[in-house]
Amino acid sequence: MPRMRGEFVDVGDARLYYYAAGTRGSGEPLVFVHGFPTSSHLWHSVVPLMPAGHRVVVLDLLGYGRSDRPSPSADLSIRGHADRLLRLLDLLGINYATMIGHDLGGGVVTELALRAPARVSRLCLVDTVAFDGWPGREVRLARATMPLTRHLPGSWIGSILRADLLRGYSSTELGVHSVDQFIRPFCEPDGVEALVAHLAAMDARETVAHEVRLKDVVVPTAIVWGADDPFLPVDLGRRLHEAIPGSTFDVVAAGRHFLPEESPERVSDVVHSLLTR
C-alpha cells in the first residue's frame, strides 16, 4: 500500500483530521470510521492489509483523535457525524465508497447507507452500535454522573476510561498502548468537556429509528463481531444480520470489542470478501 499521509480539512463547523493512501482515480475508496472513545488509530493494523489499488481514507470524528474539539453547539449525534462525513467525502471528491465502521462509527455509516445510499457501495459493520443495545451500562453510569465528571481531574478520567476500555481486549498487553492513545485527548482540560458532550449526545433512539429501515439497506453488507464483546453483545450482530437482507455474519471466537486490533487479519478477510460481492 502507498505511504499514508495525514491532513486537516475544514468541513464547515470544524476541522477533521484524516489520513489517506491513494489518489483520485485509484480503485474504489475504502472509508474507515472509528467509534467511542477511540480514533483513527483503531485501524492501524487493518489498513496495511487492504488490497492494492484502493484509495483508503481513515478519519478522526469530531472530538476524537486529532480532529477539533467540539464547540458547545456542535451536533455530536450519529446524524451530525454522518453530515460531516458526507461533507468530507464531497471535499475529497469521493462519490461513493465501501464504508467500514466500528462501534459508534458503525451507526454513522449505517445512517449514511440509509440516507444517501448512492454514496455507499458496500457496508462493513464491526461490533457496532445498534437497536436499543447501547449506550452500555458503563456509559449510562457515566452519563448519570456527568455533573461530577466535569469536575474530576483529567488523571482520574483517564484511569476510569483505561480500566473500562481494557475490558474490550482479550489481552491487557495488546490494548494498553492504544487505549492510552485513545484517552489522551480526554485527559486534557478541554477534553473533559468534550467527553461530557459526547456522553450527552448518545441516544439509542437514533439506532432504534434505523431498525425499521434496515430492510432498505440494499448494498452488500458484512457484519463481524467478537463472541465475547462485553459492551455490545453478539446478539446485536445477529439481529442486524437478520434485519439487513443478504448480509453475511462472522463471529470471532473469544473476540471481544476491539476486533480491528485483536483480529485485524479476520477483519481484513471480511473486507476482502465483501469487495468481491
C-alpha positions in Angstrom: 0.0 0.0 0.0 1.3 3.5 -0.8 2.5 5.6 2.1 -0.2 7.1 4.2 -0.4 10.9 4.5 -2.4 12.9 7.0 -4.0 16.3 6.9 -6.8 18.5 8.3 -9.8 19.5 6.3 -12.4 22.1 7.2 -15.9 20.6 6.9 -17.8 23.8 7.8 -18.3 23.6 11.5 -14.9 22.2 12.4 -11.7 20.7 11.1 -11.4 16.9 10.8 -8.2 15.1 10.6 -7.8 12.2 8.3 -5.1 10.1 6.7 -5.2 8.5 3.3 -3.4 6.5 0.7 -4.0 6.5 -3.0 -5.5 9.3 -5.1 -8.5 10.1 -7.2 -8.5 7.6 -10.0 -7.4 4.8 -7.7 -9.7 1.9 -7.1 -13.0 2.3 -5.2 -12.3 4.1 -2.0 -12.4 2.4 1.4 -13.5 4.7 4.3 -12.9 3.6 7.9 -14.9 5.2 10.7 -14.0 4.5 14.4 -16.3 4.6 17.4 -16.4 5.9 21.0 -14.0 6.8 22.5 -11.3 5.8 20.0 -9.7 7.4 16.9 -8.3 6.6 13.5 -5.5 4.7 15.3 -8.0 1.8 15.8 -7.5 0.7 12.2 -3.6 0.8 12.3 -3.3 -3.0 11.9 -6.2 -3.4 9.4 -5.3 -0.7 6.8 -2.0 -2.3 5.7 -3.8 -5.5 4.9 -6.2 -3.8 2.5 -5.9 -4.9 -1.2 -3.8 -2.9 -3.5 -5.4 -0.4 -5.9 -7.9 1.1 -3.5 -7.9 4.6 -2.1 -8.1 4.4 1.7 -9.4 7.1 3.9 -9.3 6.9 7.7 -10.7 9.8 9.7 -11.0 11.1 13.3 -14.6 12.0 14.0 -15.2 15.4 15.6 -13.9 15.5 19.1 -11.7 12.4 18.8 -8.0 11.9 18.0 -6.5 14.9 16.2 -9.8 16.4 15.0 -11.0 19.6 16.6 -12.7 19.7 20.0 -16.4 20.2 19.6 -17.9 23.6 20.1 -20.8 23.9 22.6 -23.2 23.9 19.7 -21.7 21.0 17.8 -24.0 18.2 16.8 -22.4 15.0 18.1 -25.3 12.7 17.3 -24.9 9.9 14.8 -26.7 12.1 12.3 -24.3 15.0 13.0 -21.3 12.8 12.5 -22.8 11.5 9.2 -23.4 15.0 8.0 -19.7 15.8 8.5 -18.6 12.6 6.8 -20.7 13.5 3.8 -19.0 16.9 3.6 -15.6 15.2 3.9 -16.4 12.9 1.0 -17.5 15.8 -1.1 -14.3 17.7 -0.4 -12.2 14.7 -1.2 -14.1 14.1 -4.4 -15.4 10.7 -3.3 -18.7 9.9 -5.0 -19.2 6.5 -3.4 -17.2 4.2 -1.2 -17.1 1.0 0.8 -17.8 2.1 4.4 -16.3 0.2 7.3 -17.5 1.3 10.8 -16.8 0.1 14.3 -18.9 0.9 17.4 -20.4 4.4 17.0 -18.8 4.6 13.6 -21.0 1.6 12.5 -24.0 3.7 13.4 -22.6 6.6 11.4 -22.0 4.5 8.2 -25.4 2.8 8.6 -27.0 6.3 8.8 -25.2 7.1 5.6 -26.3 4.0 3.8 -29.9 4.7 4.7 -29.9 8.5 4.0 -27.5 8.6 1.0 -27.5 5.1 -0.5 -25.8 6.3 -3.7 -22.7 7.2 -1.7 -22.3 3.8 -0.1 -21.3 0.9 -2.4 -20.7 -1.7 0.4 -21.1 -1.7 4.1 -19.0 -3.5 6.8 -20.1 -3.3 10.4 -17.7 -4.3 13.2 -19.1 -4.6 16.7 -21.4 -1.7 16.0 -24.0 0.2 18.0 -27.5 -1.0 17.0 -31.1 -1.1 18.1 -31.6 -0.3 21.8 -28.4 -2.1 22.8 -26.4 1.0 23.7 -25.3 3.0 25.4 -24.0 0.2 27.6 -24.1 0.1 31.4 -20.8 1.9 31.8 -21.8 4.8 29.6 -25.2 5.1 31.2 -23.4 5.3 34.6 -21.0 7.9 33.3 -23.9 9.9 31.9 -25.7 9.8 35.2 -22.7 11.3 36.9 -21.9 14.0 34.2 -22.2 16.9 36.7 -19.5 15.3 38.8 -17.4 14.2 35.8 -16.9 17.8 34.7 -15.0 18.5 38.0 -12.9 15.4 38.1 -9.1 15.8 37.3 -8.1 14.6 33.9 -5.9 11.9 35.5 -9.0 10.4 37.2 -10.9 10.4 34.0 -8.0 8.7 32.3 -7.8 6.0 35.0 -11.6 5.2 34.8 -11.6 5.1 31.0 -8.4 3.0 30.8 -9.8 0.3 33.2 -13.1 0.2 31.3 -11.7 0.1 27.8 -9.2 -2.6 28.6 -12.1 -5.0 29.2 -12.7 -4.7 25.4 -9.5 -6.6 24.7 -8.8 -10.3 25.4 -5.3 -9.2 26.5 -4.3 -6.2 28.5 -0.9 -6.2 26.9 -2.5 -5.9 23.5 -4.7 -3.0 24.3 -2.7 -0.8 26.8 -0.8 1.3 24.2 -3.8 2.0 22.0 -6.0 2.8 25.0 -3.6 5.3 26.2 -3.7 7.0 22.8 -7.5 6.9 22.7 -8.0 8.5 26.1 -5.2 11.1 26.0 -7.4 13.8 24.4 -10.0 13.4 27.1 -7.5 13.8 29.9 -6.7 17.4 28.9 -8.8 20.3 30.5 -10.9 20.9 27.3 -11.0 17.1 26.8 -13.1 16.5 29.8 -15.8 18.9 28.5 -15.6 17.1 25.1 -16.1 13.7 26.8 -19.2 15.0 28.6 -20.5 16.4 25.3 -20.1 13.0 23.7 -21.8 11.2 26.5 -24.7 13.6 26.4 -25.2 13.1 22.7 -25.5 9.3 22.8 -29.1 8.5 22.1 -30.4 5.0 21.3 -33.4 6.5 19.6 -31.2 7.0 16.6 -30.4 3.4 16.1 -33.9 2.3 17.2 -35.2 4.5 14.3 -32.8 2.7 12.0 -34.4 -0.7 12.9 -37.5 -0.4 10.7 -35.4 0.9 7.8 -32.6 -1.7 7.8 -34.6 -3.8 5.3 -33.9 -0.9 2.9 -30.2 -1.4 3.0 -29.6 -2.8 -0.5 -25.8 -2.7 -0.7 -23.7 -5.8 0.0 -23.2 -5.8 3.8 -20.8 -7.8 6.0 -21.1 -7.9 9.8 -18.3 -9.2 12.0 -18.5 -9.4 15.8 -16.5 -10.6 18.8 -18.2 -13.5 20.5 -17.3 -12.1 23.9 -17.8 -8.4 23.3 -18.6 -7.0 26.8 -20.0 -3.7 25.6 -22.2 -4.7 22.6 -23.3 -8.3 22.9 -23.0 -10.6 19.9 -26.8 -10.9 19.8 -26.9 -7.4 18.4 -24.9 -8.6 15.5 -27.3 -11.5 14.9 -30.2 -9.1 14.9 -28.5 -6.9 12.4 -27.8 -9.9 10.2 -31.4 -10.9 10.3 -32.6 -7.3 9.6 -30.3 -6.5 6.6 -31.2 -8.5 3.5 -28.4 -10.6 2.1 -25.9 -9.7 4.8 -23.1 -12.0 6.0 -22.3 -12.6 9.7 -19.0 -13.7 11.1 -18.4 -14.3 14.8 -14.8 -14.3 16.0 -14.5 -16.9 18.8 -13.1 -15.4 22.0 -13.0 -12.0 20.3 -14.0 -9.0 22.4 -14.9 -5.4 21.4 -11.8 -4.1 19.7 -11.6 -6.6 16.8 -9.7 -4.3 14.5 -6.8 -4.6 16.9 -7.4 -8.1 18.3 -8.1 -9.8 15.0 -7.0 -7.5 12.2 -6.5 -10.4 9.8 -10.1 -11.6 10.4 -11.5 -8.1 9.8 -9.3 -7.8 6.7 -10.6 -11.1 5.4 -14.2 -10.0 5.8 -13.5 -6.8 3.9 -11.6 -8.6 1.2 -14.6 -11.0 0.8 -17.0 -8.1 0.8 -15.2 -6.4 -2.0 -15.8 -9.4 -4.3 -19.6 -9.0 -3.9 
